[in-house]
Amino acid sequence: METKRTNKDILIKGLKKMGLSLICMFLGPTLIYVAFSNQEKPLYIPILILSILICVLAVYLAFIGLRTIMDSMFYKHSSK
């Protein structure tokens, strides 16, 4: 008889990805605000591009993190 348990190692990996996503969710929009408030500076375009990439990374990490957390809870794991 197999018991369904959460794989804690995979769950921790998923929570780490979600933590990185949370950091990127704050960092990206902050950098966008900084870029738009300094449009006359020479680093306007590179900061804007970097901030958009960080926002995209935040969404990607959130999806990957949620999928990893779901994998840890619902998929059958091999017994050791």
PDB file of N, CA, C and O in Angstrom:
ATOM      1  N   MET A   1       0.846  -1.179   0.000  1.00  0.00           N
ATOM      2  CA  MET A   1       0.000   0.000   0.000  1.00  0.00           C
ATOM      3  C   MET A   1       0.892   1.242   0.000  1.00  0.00           C
ATOM      4  O   MET A   1       1.784   1.390   0.835  1.00  0.00           O
ATOM      5  N   GLU A   2       0.634   2.097  -0.925  1.00  0.00           N
ATOM      6  CA  GLU A   2       1.448   3.301  -1.049  1.00  0.00           C
ATOM      7  C   GLU A   2       0.744   4.487  -0.397  1.00  0.00           C
ATOM      8  O   GLU A   2      -0.435   4.741  -0.643  1.00  0.00           O
ATOM      9  N   THR A   3       1.474   5.190   0.421  1.00  0.00           N
ATOM     10  CA  THR A   3       0.910   6.386   1.041  1.00  0.00           C
ATOM     11  C   THR A   3       1.314   7.600   0.225  1.00  0.00           C
ATOM     12  O   THR A   3       2.436   7.682  -0.274  1.00  0.00           O
ATOM     13  N   LYS A   4       0.403   8.528   0.097  1.00  0.00           N
ATOM     14  CA  LYS A   4       0.684   9.751  -0.650  1.00  0.00           C
ATOM     15  C   LYS A   4       1.234  10.780   0.316  1.00  0.00           C
ATOM     16  O   LYS A   4       0.559  11.199   1.256  1.00  0.00           O
ATOM     17  N   ARG A   5       2.460  11.179   0.071  1.00  0.00           N
ATOM     18  CA  ARG A   5       3.108  12.172   0.915  1.00  0.00           C
ATOM     19  C   ARG A   5       3.745  13.237   0.040  1.00  0.00           C
ATOM     20  O   ARG A   5       4.063  12.997  -1.125  1.00  0.00           O
ATOM     21  N   THR A   6       3.923  14.397   0.607  1.00  0.00           N
ATOM     22  CA  THR A   6       4.597  15.482  -0.091  1.00  0.00           C
ATOM     23  C   THR A   6       6.096  15.238  -0.060  1.00  0.00           C
ATOM     24  O   THR A   6       6.678  14.971   0.992  1.00  0.00           O
ATOM     25  N   ASN A   7       6.705  15.335  -1.226  1.00  0.00           N
ATOM     26  CA  ASN A   7       8.154  15.211  -1.308  1.00  0.00           C
ATOM     27  C   ASN A   7       8.753  16.543  -0.846  1.00  0.00           C
ATOM     28  O   ASN A   7       8.683  17.542  -1.561  1.00  0.00           O
ATOM     29  N   LYS A   8       9.332  16.549   0.332  1.00  0.00           N
ATOM     30  CA  LYS A   8       9.793  17.800   0.942  1.00  0.00           C
ATOM     31  C   LYS A   8      10.954  18.431   0.184  1.00  0.00           C
ATOM     32  O   LYS A   8      11.054  19.657   0.134  1.00  0.00           O
ATOM     33  N   ASP A   9      11.839  17.619  -0.412  1.00  0.00           N
ATOM     34  CA  ASP A   9      12.965  18.177  -1.156  1.00  0.00           C
ATOM     35  C   ASP A   9      12.485  18.971  -2.379  1.00  0.00           C
ATOM     36  O   ASP A   9      12.971  20.068  -2.652  1.00  0.00           O
ATOM     37  N   ILE A  10      11.529  18.398  -3.100  1.00  0.00           N
ATOM     38  CA  ILE A  10      10.992  19.092  -4.278  1.00  0.00           C
ATOM     39  C   ILE A  10      10.182  20.311  -3.845  1.00  0.00           C
ATOM     40  O   ILE A  10      10.208  21.342  -4.517  1.00  0.00           O
ATOM     41  N   LEU A  11       9.467  20.200  -2.730  1.00  0.00           N
ATOM     42  CA  LEU A  11       8.700  21.340  -2.214  1.00  0.00           C
ATOM     43  C   LEU A  11       9.618  22.509  -1.868  1.00  0.00           C
ATOM     44  O   LEU A  11       9.297  23.660  -2.163  1.00  0.00           O
ATOM     45  N   ILE A  12      10.745  22.221  -1.253  1.00  0.00           N
ATOM     46  CA  ILE A  12      11.695  23.292  -0.895  1.00  0.00           C
ATOM     47  C   ILE A  12      12.254  23.961  -2.145  1.00  0.00           C
ATOM     48  O   ILE A  12      12.420  25.181  -2.174  1.00  0.00           O
ATOM     49  N   LYS A  13      12.546  23.166  -3.183  1.00  0.00           N
ATOM     50  CA  LYS A  13      13.019  23.753  -4.448  1.00  0.00           C
ATOM     51  C   LYS A  13      11.963  24.689  -5.034  1.00  0.00           C
ATOM     52  O   LYS A  13      12.286  25.770  -5.527  1.00  0.00           O
ATOM     53  N   GLY A  14      10.704  24.266  -4.977  1.00  0.00           N
ATOM     54  CA  GLY A  14       9.625  25.107  -5.490  1.00  0.00           C
ATOM     55  C   GLY A  14       9.461  26.389  -4.692  1.00  0.00           C
ATOM     56  O   GLY A  14       9.210  27.450  -5.263  1.00  0.00           O
ATOM     57  N   LEU A  15       9.601  26.296  -3.376  1.00  0.00           N
ATOM     58  CA  LEU A  15       9.487  27.498  -2.542  1.00  0.00           C
ATOM     59  C   LEU A  15      10.644  28.458  -2.782  1.00  0.00           C
ATOM     60  O   LEU A  15      10.464  29.674  -2.715  1.00  0.00           O
ATOM     61  N   LYS A  16      11.829  27.924  -3.062  1.00  0.00           N
ATOM     62  CA  LYS A  16      12.971  28.797  -3.393  1.00  0.00           C
ATOM     63  C   LYS A  16      12.718  29.541  -4.695  1.00  0.00           C
ATOM     64  O   LYS A  16      13.027  30.727  -4.810  1.00  0.00           O
ATOM     65  N   LYS A  17      12.157  28.846  -5.670  1.00  0.00           N
ATOM     66  CA  LYS A  17      11.835  29.507  -6.946  1.00  0.00           C
ATOM     67  C   LYS A  17      10.777  30.583  -6.739  1.00  0.00           C
ATOM     68  O   LYS A  17      10.849  31.652  -7.345  1.00  0.00           O
ATOM     69  N   MET A  18       9.802  30.306  -5.893  1.00  0.00           N
ATOM     70  CA  MET A  18       8.772  31.303  -5.612  1.00  0.00           C
ATOM     71  C   MET A  18       9.363  32.503  -4.873  1.00  0.00           C
ATOM     72  O   MET A  18       8.935  33.636  -5.092  1.00  0.00           O
ATOM     73  N   GLY A  19      10.338  32.265  -4.005  1.00  0.00           N
ATOM     74  CA  GLY A  19      11.009  33.367  -3.317  1.00  0.00           C
ATOM     75  C   GLY A  19      11.777  34.249  -4.282  1.00  0.00           C
ATOM     76  O   GLY A  19      11.733  35.475  -4.180  1.00  0.00           O
ATOM     77  N   LEU A  20      12.489  33.620  -5.230  1.00  0.00           N
ATOM     78  CA  LEU A  20      13.194  34.405  -6.250  1.00  0.00           C
ATOM     79  C   LEU A  20      12.208  35.187  -7.107  1.00  0.00           C
ATOM     80  O   LEU A  20      12.471  36.328  -7.489  1.00  0.00           O
ATOM     81  N   SER A  21      11.065  34.561  -7.405  1.00  0.00           N
ATOM     82  CA  SER A  21      10.039  35.247  -8.174  1.00  0.00           C
ATOM     83  C   SER A  21       9.520  36.470  -7.417  1.00  0.00           C
ATOM     84  O   SER A  21       9.293  37.520  -8.019  1.00  0.00           O
ATOM     85  N   LEU A  22       9.334  36.342  -6.119  1.00  0.00           N
ATOM     86  CA  LEU A  22       8.854  37.465  -5.310  1.00  0.00           C
ATOM     87  C   LEU A  22       9.857  38.623  -5.329  1.00  0.00           C
ATOM     88  O   LEU A  22       9.470  39.786  -5.436  1.00  0.00           O
ATOM     89  N   ILE A  23      11.132  38.296  -5.224  1.00  0.00           N
ATOM     90  CA  ILE A  23      12.167  39.335  -5.289  1.00  0.00           C
ATOM     91  C   ILE A  23      12.115  40.044  -6.639  1.00  0.00           C
ATOM     92  O   ILE A  23      12.178  41.271  -6.708  1.00  0.00           O
ATOM     93  N   CYS A  24      11.999  39.255  -7.721  1.00  0.00           N
ATOM     94  CA  CYS A  24      11.935  39.857  -9.065  1.00  0.00           C
ATOM     95  C   CYS A  24      10.656  40.666  -9.259  1.00  0.00           C
ATOM     96  O   CYS A  24      10.654  41.647 -10.003  1.00  0.00           O
ATOM     97  N   MET A  25       9.569  40.268  -8.600  1.00  0.00           N
ATOM     98  CA  MET A  25       8.310  41.009  -8.723  1.00  0.00           C
ATOM     99  C   MET A  25       8.411  42.402  -8.118  1.00  0.00           C
ATOM    100  O   MET A  25       7.692  43.307  -8.542  1.00  0.00           O
ATOM    101  N   PHE A  26       9.273  42.589  -7.152  1.00  0.00           N
ATOM    102  CA  PHE A  26       9.476  43.923  -6.594  1.00  0.00           C
ATOM    103  C   PHE A  26      10.586  44.677  -7.320  1.00  0.00           C
ATOM    104  O   PHE A  26      10.483  45.886  -7.527  1.00  0.00           O
ATOM    105  N   LEU A  27      11.634  43.976  -7.703  1.00  0.00           N
ATOM    106  CA  LEU A  27      12.787  44.619  -8.335  1.00  0.00           C
ATOM    107  C   LEU A  27      12.466  45.142  -9.735  1.00  0.00           C
ATOM    108  O   LEU A  27      12.870  46.250 -10.089  1.00  0.00           O
ATOM    109  N   GLY A  28      11.742  44.351 -10.534  1.00  0.00           N
ATOM    110  CA  GLY A  28      11.426  44.749 -11.910  1.00  0.00           C
ATOM    111  C   GLY A  28      10.643  46.051 -12.005  1.00  0.00           C
ATOM    112  O   GLY A  28      11.096  46.984 -12.669  1.00  0.00           O
ATOM    113  N   PRO A  29       9.471  46.145 -11.358  1.00  0.00           N
ATOM    114  CA  PRO A  29       8.718  47.399 -11.426  1.00  0.00           C
ATOM    115  C   PRO A  29       9.453  48.591 -10.805  1.00  0.00           C
ATOM    116  O   PRO A  29       9.288  49.724 -11.257  1.00  0.00           O
ATOM    117  N   THR A  30      10.256  48.341  -9.780  1.00  0.00           N
ATOM    118  CA  THR A  30      11.034  49.432  -9.197  1.00  0.00           C
ATOM    119  C   THR A  30      12.028  49.983 -10.206  1.00  0.00           C
ATOM    120  O   THR A  30      12.185  51.197 -10.338  1.00  0.00           O
ATOM    121  N   LEU A  31      12.700  49.078 -10.920  1.00  0.00           N
ATOM    122  CA  LEU A  31      13.649  49.533 -11.943  1.00  0.00           C
ATOM    123  C   LEU A  31      12.940  50.216 -13.110  1.00  0.00           C
ATOM    124  O   LEU A  31      13.485  51.147 -13.703  1.00  0.00           O
ATOM    125  N   ILE A  32      11.726  49.764 -13.445  1.00  0.00           N
ATOM    126  CA  ILE A  32      10.957  50.442 -14.502  1.00  0.00           C
ATOM    127  C   ILE A  32      10.644  51.873 -14.073  1.00  0.00           C
ATOM    128  O   ILE A  32      10.762  52.805 -14.869  1.00  0.00           O
ATOM    129  N   TYR A  33      10.249  52.041 -12.825  1.00  0.00           N
ATOM    130  CA  TYR A  33       9.962  53.383 -12.313  1.00  0.00           C
ATOM    131  C   TYR A  33      11.212  54.266 -12.362  1.00  0.00           C
ATOM    132  O   TYR A  33      11.145  55.430 -12.756  1.00  0.00           O
ATOM    133  N   VAL A  34      12.343  53.703 -11.961  1.00  0.00           N
ATOM    134  CA  VAL A  34      13.602  54.458 -11.981  1.00  0.00           C
ATOM    135  C   VAL A  34      13.963  54.833 -13.413  1.00  0.00           C
ATOM    136  O   VAL A  34      14.407  55.952 -13.670  1.00  0.00           O
ATOM    137  N   ALA A  35      13.777  53.909 -14.339  1.00  0.00           N
ATOM    138  CA  ALA A  35      14.110  54.197 -15.732  1.00  0.00           C
ATOM    139  C   ALA A  35      13.228  55.304 -16.293  1.00  0.00           C
ATOM    140  O   ALA A  35      13.730  56.221 -16.942  1.00  0.00           O
ATOM    141  N   PHE A  36      11.927  55.233 -16.055  1.00  0.00           N
ATOM    142  CA  PHE A  36      11.027  56.245 -16.602  1.00  0.00           C
ATOM    143  C   PHE A  36      11.176  57.598 -15.916  1.00  0.00           C
ATOM    144  O   PHE A  36      10.847  58.623 -16.513  1.00  0.00           O
ATOM    145  N   SER A  37      11.659  57.629 -14.692  1.00  0.00           N
ATOM    146  CA  SER A  37      11.841  58.917 -14.034  1.00  0.00           C
ATOM    147  C   SER A  37      13.167  59.577 -14.410  1.00  0.00           C
ATOM    148  O   SER A  37      13.396  60.738 -14.070  1.00  0.00           O
ATOM    149  N   ASN A  38      14.038  58.854 -15.105  1.00  0.00           N
ATOM    150  CA  ASN A  38      15.324  59.403 -15.545  1.00  0.00           C
ATOM    151  C   ASN A  38      15.514  59.196 -17.036  1.00  0.00           C
ATOM    152  O   ASN A  38      16.517  58.625 -17.465  1.00  0.00           O
ATOM    153  N   GLN A  39      14.558  59.658 -17.826  1.00  0.00           N
ATOM    154  CA  GLN A  39      14.615  59.428 -19.267  1.00  0.00           C
ATOM    155  C   GLN A  39      15.727  60.203 -19.961  1.00  0.00           C
ATOM    156  O   GLN A  39      16.136  59.845 -21.065  1.00  0.00           O
ATOM    157  N   GLU A  40      16.214  61.250 -19.331  1.00  0.00           N
ATOM    158  CA  GLU A  40      17.275  62.052 -19.966  1.00  0.00           C
ATOM    159  C   GLU A  40      18.667  61.470 -19.722  1.00  0.00           C
ATOM    160  O   GLU A  40      19.634  61.932 -20.327  1.00  0.00           O
ATOM    161  N   LYS A  41      18.789  60.478 -18.861  1.00  0.00           N
ATOM    162  CA  LYS A  41      20.096  59.884 -18.548  1.00  0.00           C
ATOM    163  C   LYS A  41      20.519  58.916 -19.659  1.00  0.00           C
ATOM    164  O   LYS A  41      19.666  58.374 -20.362  1.00  0.00           O
ATOM    165  N   PRO A  42      21.820  58.696 -19.821  1.00  0.00           N
ATOM    166  CA  PRO A  42      22.283  57.792 -20.881  1.00  0.00           C
ATOM    167  C   PRO A  42      21.984  56.310 -20.607  1.00  0.00           C
ATOM    168  O   PRO A  42      21.955  55.510 -21.542  1.00  0.00           O
ATOM    169  N   LEU A  43      21.764  55.940 -19.357  1.00  0.00           N
ATOM    170  CA  LEU A  43      21.475  54.543 -19.039  1.00  0.00           C
ATOM    171  C   LEU A  43      19.985  54.219 -19.045  1.00  0.00           C
ATOM    172  O   LEU A  43      19.578  53.167 -18.553  1.00  0.00           O
ATOM    173  N   TYR A  44      19.171  55.112 -19.597  1.00  0.00           N
ATOM    174  CA  TYR A  44      17.723  54.914 -19.610  1.00  0.00           C
ATOM    175  C   TYR A  44      17.329  53.618 -20.317  1.00  0.00           C
ATOM    176  O   TYR A  44      16.596  52.801 -19.757  1.00  0.00           O
ATOM    177  N   ILE A  45      17.812  53.430 -21.541  1.00  0.00           N
ATOM    178  CA  ILE A  45      17.440  52.258 -22.341  1.00  0.00           C
ATOM    179  C   ILE A  45      17.949  50.955 -21.716  1.00  0.00           C
ATOM    180  O   ILE A  45      17.170  50.009 -21.598  1.00  0.00           O
ATOM    181  N   PRO A  46      19.234  50.864 -21.307  1.00  0.00           N
ATOM    182  CA  PRO A  46      19.681  49.595 -20.695  1.00  0.00           C
ATOM    183  C   PRO A  46      18.926  49.240 -19.408  1.00  0.00           C
ATOM    184  O   PRO A  46      18.621  48.070 -19.176  1.00  0.00           O
ATOM    185  N   ILE A  47      18.626  50.227 -18.583  1.00  0.00           N
ATOM    186  CA  ILE A  47      17.890  49.949 -17.348  1.00  0.00           C
ATOM    187  C   ILE A  47      16.459  49.516 -17.663  1.00  0.00           C
ATOM    188  O   ILE A  47      15.914  48.631 -17.004  1.00  0.00           O
ATOM    189  N   LEU A  48      15.862  50.135 -18.657  1.00  0.00           N
ATOM    190  CA  LEU A  48      14.503  49.762 -19.046  1.00  0.00           C
ATOM    191  C   LEU A  48      14.465  48.331 -19.583  1.00  0.00           C
ATOM    192  O   LEU A  48      13.573  47.560 -19.230  1.00  0.00           O
ATOM    193  N   ILE A  49      15.416  47.981 -20.422  1.00  0.00           N
ATOM    194  CA  ILE A  49      15.481  46.615 -20.962  1.00  0.00           C
ATOM    195  C   ILE A  49      15.712  45.608 -19.841  1.00  0.00           C
ATOM    196  O   ILE A  49      15.060  44.565 -19.804  1.00  0.00           O
ATOM    197  N   LEU A  50      16.630  45.909 -18.929  1.00  0.00           N
ATOM    198  CA  LEU A  50      16.912  45.021 -17.809  1.00  0.00           C
ATOM    199  C   LEU A  50      15.683  44.836 -16.928  1.00  0.00           C
ATOM    200  O   LEU A  50      15.396  43.724 -16.484  1.00  0.00           O
ATOM    201  N   SER A  51      14.962  45.912 -16.675  1.00  0.00           N
ATOM    202  CA  SER A  51      13.788  45.813 -15.805  1.00  0.00           C
ATOM    203  C   SER A  51      12.676  45.003 -16.459  1.00  0.00           C
ATOM    204  O   SER A  51      11.979  44.257 -15.771  1.00  0.00           O
ATOM    205  N   ILE A  52      12.498  45.130 -17.753  1.00  0.00           N
ATOM    206  CA  ILE A  52      11.486  44.329 -18.445  1.00  0.00           C
ATOM    207  C   ILE A  52      11.866  42.855 -18.417  1.00  0.00           C
ATOM    208  O   ILE A  52      11.006  41.993 -18.235  1.00  0.00           O
ATOM    209  N   LEU A  53      13.150  42.565 -18.597  1.00  0.00           N
ATOM    210  CA  LEU A  53      13.610  41.171 -18.522  1.00  0.00           C
ATOM    211  C   LEU A  53      13.402  40.596 -17.119  1.00  0.00           C
ATOM    212  O   LEU A  53      13.041  39.427 -16.978  1.00  0.00           O
ATOM    213  N   ILE A  54      13.626  41.403 -16.089  1.00  0.00           N
ATOM    214  CA  ILE A  54      13.403  40.943 -14.714  1.00  0.00           C
ATOM    215  C   ILE A  54      11.920  40.671 -14.473  1.00  0.00           C
ATOM    216  O   ILE A  54      11.578  39.713 -13.781  1.00  0.00           O
ATOM    217  N   CYS A  55      11.038  41.492 -15.029  1.00  0.00           N
ATOM    218  CA  CYS A  55       9.600  41.253 -14.890  1.00  0.00           C
ATOM    219  C   CYS A  55       9.186  39.949 -15.575  1.00  0.00           C
ATOM    220  O   CYS A  55       8.386  39.185 -15.034  1.00  0.00           O
ATOM    221  N   VAL A  56       9.730  39.699 -16.759  1.00  0.00           N
ATOM    222  CA  VAL A  56       9.439  38.447 -17.466  1.00  0.00           C
ATOM    223  C   VAL A  56       9.977  37.260 -16.668  1.00  0.00           C
ATOM    224  O   VAL A  56       9.323  36.222 -16.572  1.00  0.00           O
ATOM    225  N   LEU A  57      11.166  37.419 -16.099  1.00  0.00           N
ATOM    226  CA  LEU A  57      11.751  36.362 -15.268  1.00  0.00           C
ATOM    227  C   LEU A  57      10.886  36.074 -14.048  1.00  0.00           C
ATOM    228  O   LEU A  57      10.764  34.921 -13.635  1.00  0.00           O
ATOM    229  N   ALA A  58      10.290  37.101 -13.470  1.00  0.00           N
ATOM    230  CA  ALA A  58       9.422  36.917 -12.307  1.00  0.00           C
ATOM    231  C   ALA A  58       8.214  36.055 -12.656  1.00  0.00           C
ATOM    232  O   ALA A  58       7.848  35.158 -11.897  1.00  0.00           O
ATOM    233  N   VAL A  59       7.598  36.325 -13.797  1.00  0.00           N
ATOM    234  CA  VAL A  59       6.439  35.536 -14.216  1.00  0.00           C
ATOM    235  C   VAL A  59       6.864  34.094 -14.503  1.00  0.00           C
ATOM    236  O   VAL A  59       6.172  33.156 -14.108  1.00  0.00           O
ATOM    237  N   TYR A  60       7.987  33.915 -15.184  1.00  0.00           N
ATOM    238  CA  TYR A  60       8.489  32.581 -15.503  1.00  0.00           C
ATOM    239  C   TYR A  60       8.788  31.785 -14.229  1.00  0.00           C
ATOM    240  O   TYR A  60       8.394  30.625 -14.112  1.00  0.00           O
ATOM    241  N   LEU A  61       9.479  32.407 -13.283  1.00  0.00           N
ATOM    242  CA  LEU A  61       9.807  31.717 -12.038  1.00  0.00           C
ATOM    243  C   LEU A  61       8.559  31.381 -11.228  1.00  0.00           C
ATOM    244  O   LEU A  61       8.515  30.357 -10.545  1.00  0.00           O
ATOM    245  N   ALA A  62       7.554  32.236 -11.301  1.00  0.00           N
ATOM    246  CA  ALA A  62       6.312  31.954 -10.577  1.00  0.00           C
ATOM    247  C   ALA A  62       5.635  30.712 -11.149  1.00  0.00           C
ATOM    248  O   ALA A  62       5.187  29.852 -10.390  1.00  0.00           O
ATOM    249  N   PHE A  63       5.554  30.607 -12.465  1.00  0.00           N
ATOM    250  CA  PHE A  63       4.946  29.428 -13.075  1.00  0.00           C
ATOM    251  C   PHE A  63       5.759  28.169 -12.793  1.00  0.00           C
ATOM    252  O   PHE A  63       5.192  27.131 -12.450  1.00  0.00           O
ATOM    253  N   ILE A  64       7.071  28.249 -12.932  1.00  0.00           N
ATOM    254  CA  ILE A  64       7.923  27.088 -12.675  1.00  0.00           C
ATOM    255  C   ILE A  64       7.846  26.694 -11.193  1.00  0.00           C
ATOM    256  O   ILE A  64       7.795  25.507 -10.871  1.00  0.00           O
ATOM    257  N   GLY A  65       7.836  27.668 -10.309  1.00  0.00           N
ATOM    258  CA  GLY A  65       7.746  27.386  -8.881  1.00  0.00           C
ATOM    259  C   GLY A  65       6.434  26.719  -8.510  1.00  0.00           C
ATOM    260  O   GLY A  65       6.415  25.763  -7.736  1.00  0.00           O
ATOM    261  N   LEU A  66       5.330  27.226  -9.064  1.00  0.00           N
ATOM    262  CA  LEU A  66       4.032  26.610  -8.788  1.00  0.00           C
ATOM    263  C   LEU A  66       3.969  25.187  -9.332  1.00  0.00           C
ATOM    264  O   LEU A  66       3.427  24.292  -8.682  1.00  0.00           O
ATOM    265  N   ARG A  67       4.523  24.980 -10.521  1.00  0.00           N
ATOM    266  CA  ARG A  67       4.528  23.633 -11.095  1.00  0.00           C
ATOM    267  C   ARG A  67       5.364  22.679 -10.240  1.00  0.00           C
ATOM    268  O   ARG A  67       4.983  21.526 -10.039  1.00  0.00           O
ATOM    269  N   THR A  68       6.500  23.160  -9.739  1.00  0.00           N
ATOM    270  CA  THR A  68       7.348  22.327  -8.894  1.00  0.00           C
ATOM    271  C   THR A  68       6.642  21.989  -7.583  1.00  0.00           C
ATOM    272  O   THR A  68       6.723  20.855  -7.110  1.00  0.00           O
ATOM    273  N   ILE A  69       5.957  22.958  -7.000  1.00  0.00           N
ATOM    274  CA  ILE A  69       5.214  22.705  -5.764  1.00  0.00           C
ATOM    275  C   ILE A  69       4.091  21.696  -6.010  1.00  0.00           C
ATOM    276  O   ILE A  69       3.872  20.806  -5.188  1.00  0.00           O
ATOM    277  N   MET A  70       3.384  21.824  -7.122  1.00  0.00           N
ATOM    278  CA  MET A  70       2.327  20.868  -7.452  1.00  0.00           C
ATOM    279  C   MET A  70       2.915  19.472  -7.681  1.00  0.00           C
ATOM    280  O   MET A  70       2.327  18.472  -7.268  1.00  0.00           O
ATOM    281  N   ASP A  71       4.071  19.409  -8.337  1.00  0.00           N
ATOM    282  CA  ASP A  71       4.738  18.118  -8.543  1.00  0.00           C
ATOM    283  C   ASP A  71       5.075  17.460  -7.216  1.00  0.00           C
ATOM    284  O   ASP A  71       4.951  16.244  -7.075  1.00  0.00           O
ATOM    285  N   SER A  72       5.499  18.249  -6.250  1.00  0.00           N
ATOM    286  CA  SER A  72       5.884  17.670  -4.959  1.00  0.00           C
ATOM    287  C   SER A  72       4.684  17.102  -4.214  1.00  0.00           C
ATOM    288  O   SER A  72       4.839  16.197  -3.393  1.00  0.00           O
ATOM    289  N   MET A  73       3.498  17.617  -4.487  1.00  0.00           N
ATOM    290  CA  MET A  73       2.322  17.168  -3.746  1.00  0.00           C
ATOM    291  C   MET A  73       1.526  16.075  -4.449  1.00  0.00           C
ATOM    292  O   MET A  73       0.999  15.180  -3.787  1.00  0.00           O
ATOM    293  N   PHE A  74       1.429  16.129  -5.774  1.00  0.00           N
ATOM    294  CA  PHE A  74       0.452  15.291  -6.450  1.00  0.00           C
ATOM    295  C   PHE A  74       1.009  14.158  -7.297  1.00  0.00           C
ATOM    296  O   PHE A  74       0.258  13.244  -7.637  1.00  0.00           O
ATOM    297  N   TYR A  75       2.295  14.173  -7.656  1.00  0.00           N
ATOM    298  CA  TYR A  75       2.824  13.101  -8.481  1.00  0.00           C
ATOM    299  C   TYR A  75       3.305  11.943  -7.646  1.00  0.00           C
ATOM    300  O   TYR A  75       3.780  12.112  -6.523  1.00  0.00           O
ATOM    301  N   LYS A  76       3.169  10.735  -8.231  1.00  0.00           N
ATOM    302  CA  LYS A  76       3.619   9.528  -7.526  1.00  0.00           C
ATOM    303  C   LYS A  76       5.142   9.499  -7.526  1.00  0.00           C
ATOM    304  O   LYS A  76       5.783   9.719  -8.554  1.00  0.00           O
ATOM    305  N   HIS A  77       5.706   9.226  -6.363  1.00  0.00           N
ATOM    306  CA  HIS A  77       7.159   9.188  -6.217  1.00  0.00           C
ATOM    307  C   HIS A  77       7.580   7.754  -5.953  1.00  0.00           C
ATOM    308  O   HIS A  77       6.853   6.986  -5.324  1.00  0.00           O
ATOM    309  N   SER A  78       8.750   7.407  -6.436  1.00  0.00           N
ATOM    310  CA  SER A  78       9.267   6.059  -6.199  1.00  0.00           C
ATOM    311  C   SER A  78       9.704   5.923  -4.758  1.00  0.00           C
ATOM    312  O   SER A  78      10.296   6.841  -4.189  1.00  0.00           O
ATOM    313  N   SER A  79       9.414   4.786  -4.174  1.00  0.00           N
ATOM    314  CA  SER A  79       9.807   4.528  -2.786  1.00  0.00           C
ATOM    315  C   SER A  79      11.257   4.090  -2.732  1.00  0.00           C
ATOM    316  O   SER A  79      11.741   3.393  -3.624  1.00  0.00           O
ATOM    317  N   LYS A  80      11.948   4.505  -1.674  1.00  0.00           N
ATOM    318  CA  LYS A  80      13.357   4.145  -1.559  1.00  0.00           C
ATOM    319  C   LYS A  80      13.519   2.875  -0.777  1.00  0.00           C
ATOM    320  O   LYS A  80      14.642   2.412  -0.576  1.00  0.00           O
TER     321      LYS A  80
END
